[in-house]
Amino acid sequence: MSQVVSALRRPLVRDVLLLLLAVVLILSPVLATMNVFGGPEYRYESVEVIETDSGIAFADESDVPPGVPISDEIACSGTLVQRACALEAPLTDGGSQPLGVTTTDLEVDPGISDPPYRFVLLNGTLYRTTYETNESAQRADGSYPVEVTLSPSSSGVSLHAVSVPEGDVSGTIAEAARNGVATSKSAKDVPSTPVALQGNTYHRVFPVEEPSEGLTQVGQALFFVAAFGVILLISVSRKIRVNVDVDYQAER
């Protein structure tokens, strides 16, 4: 009798293993999103930002994707073009440009709370933006226009002011800044400004677009794998039920 029971239990063990396999197949799409099976990698690269005789620039602009500025706080930097590049160029001679903002209190700092940029790079020279109240142009309602002016700023001061310390970014982004490239299984927040490393070097990190043609095919394959897992689960469950009944009858 014991030999019969042992013989009957062998298929039962096999079916249990098949059941576990079915569960894994069903969960494969979820496991794929958790990168258990590898999954796509996110790639990040960096280019050093250097000081020039009059301003700052990418060490090799050809390695920078189009539209990426040195910093979102420095207008007209790198490959970024903004309205300030044309409208504020005359301000380099000491002129001012109305912001379209007014104030009624001359004792309050007219600086706006969230300026679109803090510096402007014009003709290779860095300028700091300053907001001033034009006290000589009072309007009929008693308000005064707020205007922006530019004052020359040193390259080192400007670059340090807009950069993010290495310790304030993720390990992946810091690695990309140090080594020029880094990869990760998950997306990371990339600062829109240089990362300051030890030794007073600055590196602009940016994500690199990876080809995604294969991702759709992988998703479709995982769908069929999960569907097969459901079919296998139903089939094996029935077999286990039958084997358990037979095993129970044999033991009796």
Backbone hydrogen bonds in HBPLUS format (Angstrom, degrees):
<---DONOR---> <-ACCEPTOR-->    atom                        ^
c    i                          cat <-CA-CA->   ^        H-A-AA   ^      H-
h    n   atom  resd res      DA  || num        DHA   H-A  angle D-A-AA Bond
n    s   type  num  typ     dist DA aas  dist angle  dist       angle   num
A0004-VAL N   A0001-MET O   3.08 MM   3  5.12 118.7  2.47  95.0 110.1     1
A0005-VAL N   A0001-MET O   2.97 MM   4  6.34 161.1  2.00 154.6 159.4     2
A0006-SER N   A0002-SER O   2.91 MM   4  6.09 159.2  1.95 145.3 151.3     3
A0007-ALA N   A0003-GLN O   2.93 MM   4  6.07 155.1  1.99 142.5 149.1     4
A0008-LEU N   A0004-VAL O   2.93 MM   4  6.18 147.5  2.04 145.4 154.6     5
A0009-ARG N   A0005-VAL O   2.96 MM   4  6.16 138.3  2.14 144.0 155.4     6
A0013-VAL N   A0009-ARG O   2.91 MM   4  6.23 154.0  1.98 155.5 160.3     7
A0014-ARG N   A0010-ARG O   3.07 MM   4  6.38 162.0  2.11 151.1 156.2     8
A0015-ASP N   A0011-PRO O   2.82 MM   4  6.04 154.5  1.88 146.8 153.8     9
A0016-VAL N   A0012-LEU O   2.94 MM   4  6.20 148.5  2.04 145.2 153.7    10
A0017-LEU N   A0013-VAL O   3.03 MM   4  6.34 156.3  2.09 148.6 154.5    11
A0018-LEU N   A0014-ARG O   2.96 MM   4  6.27 152.7  2.03 145.4 153.5    12
A0019-LEU N   A0015-ASP O   2.80 MM   4  6.01 143.1  1.93 139.8 150.6    13
A0020-LEU N   A0016-VAL O   2.97 MM   4  6.31 153.3  2.04 147.6 153.6    14
A0021-LEU N   A0017-LEU O   2.98 MM   4  6.27 153.9  2.05 144.9 152.3    15
A0022-ALA N   A0018-LEU O   2.90 MM   4  6.15 151.6  1.98 145.3 152.7    16
A0023-VAL N   A0019-LEU O   3.06 MM   4  6.38 153.2  2.13 146.6 153.3    17
A0024-VAL N   A0020-LEU O   3.05 MM   4  6.37 156.1  2.11 147.7 153.8    18
A0025-LEU N   A0021-LEU O   2.93 MM   4  6.22 156.4  1.99 150.1 156.7    19
A0026-ILE N   A0022-ALA O   2.93 MM   4  6.17 156.0  1.98 148.4 154.9    20
A0027-LEU N   A0023-VAL O   2.99 MM   4  6.19 150.5  2.07 144.6 152.7    21
A0028-SER N   A0025-LEU O   3.23 MM   3  5.05 157.5  2.28  97.3 104.0    22
A0030-VAL N   A0027-LEU O   3.03 MM   3  5.35 116.5  2.45 107.7 122.8    23
A0031-LEU N   A0027-LEU O   2.88 MM   4  6.12 163.6  1.91 160.0 165.6    24
A0032-ALA N   A0028-SER O   2.83 MM   4  5.92 145.3  1.95 145.7 154.8    25
A0033-THR N   A0029-PRO O   3.18 MM   4  6.46 151.5  2.27 141.8 147.7    26
A0034-MET N   A0030-VAL O   3.17 MM   4  6.49 133.6  2.40 138.6 151.3    27
A0036-VAL N   A0031-LEU O   2.98 MM   5  5.40 161.0  2.01 163.4 157.5    28
A0035-ASN N   A0032-ALA O   2.95 MM   3  4.97 157.5  2.00 106.3 110.5    29
A0038-GLY N   A0035-ASN O   3.27 MM   3  4.87 161.4  2.31 100.4 100.8    30
A0042-TYR N   A0184-SER O   2.71 MM 142  5.10 178.0  1.71 163.7 164.3    31
A0184-SER N   A0042-TYR O   2.83 MM 142  5.10 139.9  1.99 139.1 151.2    32
A0208-VAL N   A0043-ARG O   2.94 MM 165  5.56 163.0  1.97 155.3 151.8    33
A0044-TYR N   A0182-ALA O   2.80 MM 138  5.30 161.5  1.83 168.3 170.8    34
A0182-ALA N   A0044-TYR O   2.85 MM 138  5.30 141.6  2.00 151.4 157.7    35
A0045-GLU N   A0206-PHE O   3.08 MM 161  5.72 165.3  2.10 167.8 165.0    36
A0206-PHE N   A0045-GLU O   2.91 MM 161  5.72 158.1  1.96 163.2 168.0    37
A0046-SER N   A0180-GLY O   3.09 MM 134  4.87 138.5  2.27 127.0 123.9    38
A0047-VAL N   A0204-ARG O   3.02 MM 157  5.41 148.4  2.13 139.0 147.0    39
A0204-ARG N   A0047-VAL O   2.85 MM 157  5.41 160.4  1.88 160.9 154.3    40
A0059-ALA N   A0048-GLU O   2.83 MM  11  5.52 162.1  1.86 166.8 162.7    41
A0049-VAL N   A0202-TYR O   2.79 MM 153  5.42 169.2  1.80 141.4 143.9    42
A0050-ILE N   A0057-ALA O   2.87 MM   7  5.62 160.1  1.91 175.9 171.7    43
A0057-ALA N   A0050-ILE O   3.00 MM   7  5.62 150.5  2.08 154.2 162.0    44
A0052-THR N   A0055-GLY O   2.75 MM   3  5.11 173.4  1.75 135.7 137.8    45
A0063-ASP N   A0060-ASP O   3.14 MM   3  5.89 162.8  2.17 119.3 124.1    46
A0064-VAL N   A0061-GLU O   3.12 MM   3  5.32 165.3  2.14 110.9 114.7    47
A0068-VAL N   A0065-PRO O   3.33 MM   3  5.98 155.7  2.39 141.4 140.1    48
A0079-THR N   A0068-VAL O   3.41 MM  11  5.64 164.8  2.43 136.0 133.0    49
A0074-ILE N   A0071-SER O   3.17 MM   3  5.30 166.6  2.19 106.0 109.2    50
A0072-ASP N   A0192-SER O   2.86 MM 120  5.76 148.4  1.96 168.8 179.2    51
A0118-ARG N   A0073-GLU O   2.85 MM  45  5.28 151.1  1.93 127.5 134.3    52
A0119-PHE N   A0073-GLU O   2.97 MM  46  6.29 153.8  2.04 158.7 164.8    53
A0075-ALA N   A0119-PHE O   2.85 MM  44  6.23 153.9  1.92 153.4 144.9    54
A0121-LEU N   A0075-ALA O   2.96 MM  46  6.18 162.9  1.99 159.7 162.8    55
A0080-LEU N   A0077-SER O   3.13 MM   3  5.70 164.6  2.16 136.4 138.0    56
A0085-CYS N   A0082-GLN O   3.07 MM   3  5.65 149.9  2.17 112.9 120.6    57
A0086-ALA N   A0083-ARG O   3.13 MM   3  5.81 144.4  2.27 115.7 123.0    58
A0087-LEU N   A0083-ARG O   2.93 MM   4  6.02 166.9  1.95 170.8 166.3    59
A0088-GLU N   A0084-ALA O   3.09 MM   4  4.93 152.1  2.17 118.8 126.1    60
A0091-LEU N   A0088-GLU O   2.97 MM   3  5.23 143.9  2.10 106.2 117.3    61
A0092-THR N   A0089-ALA O   3.25 MM   3  5.92 171.0  2.26 120.0 122.7    62
A0093-ASP N   A0090-PRO O   3.38 MM   3  6.18 171.4  2.39 117.9 120.4    63
A0094-GLY N   A0091-LEU O   3.03 MM   3  5.36 157.4  2.08 117.0 117.6    64
A0097-GLN N   A0148-VAL O   3.03 MM  51  5.30 151.0  2.12 142.5 151.7    65
A0148-VAL N   A0097-GLN O   2.89 MM  51  5.30 164.5  1.91 145.4 146.8    66
A0099-LEU N   A0146-VAL O   3.03 MM  47  6.01 160.8  2.07 163.1 158.5    67
A0146-VAL N   A0101-VAL O   2.72 MM  45  5.46 160.5  1.75 165.0 158.4    68
A0103-THR N   A0144-TYR O   2.82 MM  41  5.29 149.2  1.91 144.8 154.8    69
A0144-TYR N   A0103-THR O   2.69 MM  41  5.29 160.6  1.73 151.5 157.5    70
A0108-VAL N   A0105-ASP O   3.32 MM   3  5.67 163.2  2.35 108.2 113.1    71
A0129-THR N   A0118-ARG O   3.02 MM  11  5.58 174.8  2.02 141.2 141.9    72
A0120-VAL N   A0127-TYR O   2.81 MM   7  5.18 149.8  1.90 145.8 154.3    73
A0127-TYR N   A0120-VAL O   2.82 MM   7  5.18 145.9  1.93 148.7 159.6    74
A0122-LEU N   A0125-THR O   2.91 MM   3  5.33 149.9  2.00 163.0 155.0    75
A0125-THR N   A0122-LEU O   2.90 MM   3  5.33 165.6  1.92 118.3 123.0    76
A0153-SER N   A0126-LEU O   3.00 MM  27  5.51 158.9  2.04 136.3 133.1    77
A0128-ARG N   A0151-SER O   2.73 MM  23  5.29 163.3  1.75 161.2 157.9    78
A0151-SER N   A0128-ARG O   3.04 MM  23  5.29 151.2  2.12 141.5 150.6    79
A0130-THR N   A0149-THR O   2.84 MM  19  5.19 158.8  1.88 154.7 156.9    80
A0149-THR N   A0130-THR O   2.75 MM  19  5.19 159.2  1.79 154.8 162.0    81
A0132-GLU N   A0147-GLU O   2.82 MM  15  5.40 162.7  1.85 159.5 164.6    82
A0147-GLU N   A0132-GLU O   2.78 MM  15  5.40 170.7  1.79 167.1 167.3    83
A0134-ASN N   A0145-PRO O   3.01 MM  11  5.75 175.5  2.01 178.5 179.3    84
A0137-ALA N   A0134-ASN O   3.25 MM   3  5.74 166.2  2.27 115.4 117.4    85
A0139-ARG N   A0143-SER O   2.85 MM   4  5.45 170.8  1.86 167.0 170.1    86
A0142-GLY N   A0139-ARG O   2.96 MM   3  5.32 161.1  2.00 115.1 119.1    87
A0158-SER N   A0154-SER O   3.09 MM   4  6.20 167.6  2.10 151.4 155.2    88
A0159-LEU N   A0155-SER O   2.92 MM   4  6.02 168.9  1.93 154.6 158.1    89
A0160-HIS N   A0156-GLY O   3.01 MM   4  6.03 159.6  2.05 144.0 150.0    90
A0161-ALA N   A0157-VAL O   2.97 MM   4  6.03 149.0  2.06 142.9 151.8    91
A0162-VAL N   A0158-SER O   3.22 MM   4  6.47 145.4  2.34 149.4 156.1    92
A0164-VAL N   A0194-PRO O   2.90 MM  30  6.30 162.0  1.93 156.2 160.8    93
A0196-ALA N   A0164-VAL O   2.77 MM  32  5.74 163.5  1.80 141.4 147.2    94
A0168-ASP N   A0165-PRO O   2.97 MM   3  5.49 161.7  2.00 117.2 123.2    95
A0166-GLU N   A0196-ALA O   3.11 MM  30  5.65 127.3  2.40 164.9 154.1    96
A0169-VAL N   A0166-GLU O   3.41 MM   3  5.85 171.3  2.41 115.2 116.4    97
A0174-ALA N   A0170-SER O   2.96 MM   4  6.22 160.5  2.00 154.9 161.1    98
A0175-GLU N   A0171-GLY O   2.89 MM   4  6.04 151.1  1.97 141.8 149.8    99
A0176-ALA N   A0172-THR O   2.95 MM   4  6.24 154.9  2.01 146.4 153.2   100
A0177-ALA N   A0173-ILE O   2.96 MM   4  6.21 150.9  2.05 144.4 152.3   101
A0178-ARG N   A0174-ALA O   2.96 MM   4  6.24 151.7  2.04 145.7 153.2   102
A0179-ASN N   A0175-GLU O   2.77 MM   4  5.84 173.4  1.78 159.3 161.4   103
A0180-GLY N   A0176-ALA O   2.79 MM   4  4.85 136.2  1.98 127.8 135.5   104
A0195-VAL N   A0203-HIS O   2.79 MM   8  5.28 165.7  1.81 139.2 142.0   105
A0203-HIS N   A0195-VAL O   3.08 MM   8  5.28 156.9  2.14 136.5 143.1   106
A0197-LEU N   A0201-THR O   2.85 MM   4  5.38 174.3  1.85 165.9 167.5   107
A0215-LEU N   A0212-SER O   3.16 MM   3  5.33 144.4  2.29 102.7 112.8   108
A0218-VAL N   A0214-GLY O   2.95 MM   4  6.17 154.3  2.02 148.7 156.3   109
A0219-GLY N   A0215-LEU O   2.92 MM   4  6.14 156.0  1.98 145.8 152.3   110
A0220-GLN N   A0216-THR O   2.98 MM   4  6.27 156.4  2.04 148.7 154.6   111
A0221-ALA N   A0217-GLN O   2.93 MM   4  6.15 157.5  1.98 146.7 153.1   112
A0222-LEU N   A0218-VAL O   2.91 MM   4  6.15 156.9  1.96 151.4 157.4   113
A0223-PHE N   A0219-GLY O   3.06 MM   4  6.30 143.9  2.20 140.5 150.0   114
A0224-PHE N   A0220-GLN O   3.19 MM   4  6.56 158.9  2.23 151.2 154.8   115
A0225-VAL N   A0221-ALA O   2.91 MM   4  6.17 152.5  1.99 147.5 156.3   116
A0226-ALA N   A0222-LEU O   2.88 MM   4  6.04 159.3  1.93 146.2 151.0   117
A0227-ALA N   A0223-PHE O   2.95 MM   4  6.20 153.7  2.02 145.1 152.8   118
A0228-PHE N   A0224-PHE O   2.88 MM   4  6.08 156.6  1.93 146.3 152.3   119
A0229-GLY N   A0225-VAL O   2.93 MM   4  6.19 146.4  2.04 141.3 151.3   120
A0230-VAL N   A0226-ALA O   3.01 MM   4  6.38 144.5  2.14 144.6 153.3   121
A0231-ILE N   A0227-ALA O   3.11 MM   4  6.46 162.1  2.15 150.1 154.0   122
A0232-LEU N   A0228-PHE O   2.84 MM   4  6.06 161.7  1.88 151.5 157.1   123
A0233-LEU N   A0229-GLY O   2.84 MM   4  5.94 150.5  1.93 140.9 149.3   124
A0234-ILE N   A0230-VAL O   3.02 MM   4  6.31 159.7  2.07 151.8 155.7   125
A0235-SER N   A0231-ILE O   3.02 MM   4  6.24 166.6  2.04 151.3 155.2   126
A0236-VAL N   A0232-LEU O   2.87 MM   4  5.95 169.7  1.88 153.9 157.0   127
A0237-SER N   A0233-LEU O   2.94 MM   4  5.92 154.5  2.00 142.7 150.3   128
A0238-ARG N   A0234-ILE O   3.22 MM   4  6.44 154.9  2.28 144.7 149.9   129
A0239-LYS N   A0235-SER O   3.19 MM   4  6.53 156.3  2.25 143.9 150.4   130
A0240-ILE N   A0236-VAL O   2.83 MM   4  6.08 161.1  1.87 156.9 161.7   131
A0241-ARG N   A0237-SER O   3.04 MM   4  6.23 155.1  2.11 143.9 150.4   132
A0242-VAL N   A0238-ARG O   3.03 MM   4  6.34 157.5  2.09 148.3 153.9   133
A0243-ASN N   A0239-LYS O   2.83 MM   4  6.06 167.0  1.85 156.5 160.1   134
A0244-VAL N   A0240-ILE O   2.85 MM   4  5.95 155.3  1.92 148.0 154.4   135
A0245-ASP N   A0241-ARG O   3.14 MM   4  6.33 155.8  2.20 141.3 147.5   136
A0246-VAL N   A0242-VAL O   2.96 MM   4  6.26 160.2  2.00 152.4 157.9   137
A0247-ASP N   A0243-ASN O   2.81 MM   4  5.92 159.0  1.85 146.3 152.7   138
A0248-TYR N   A0244-VAL O   2.88 MM   4  6.03 155.5  1.94 145.0 151.7   139
A0249-GLN N   A0245-ASP O   2.98 MM   4  6.23 156.7  2.03 145.8 151.9   140
A0250-ALA N   A0246-VAL O   2.86 MM   4  6.09 151.9  1.93 147.8 156.1   141
A0251-GLU N   A0247-ASP O   3.02 MM   4  6.24 152.4  2.10 147.9 154.2   142
A0252-ARG N   A0248-TYR O   3.21 MM   4  6.44 142.0  2.36 139.9 149.5   143
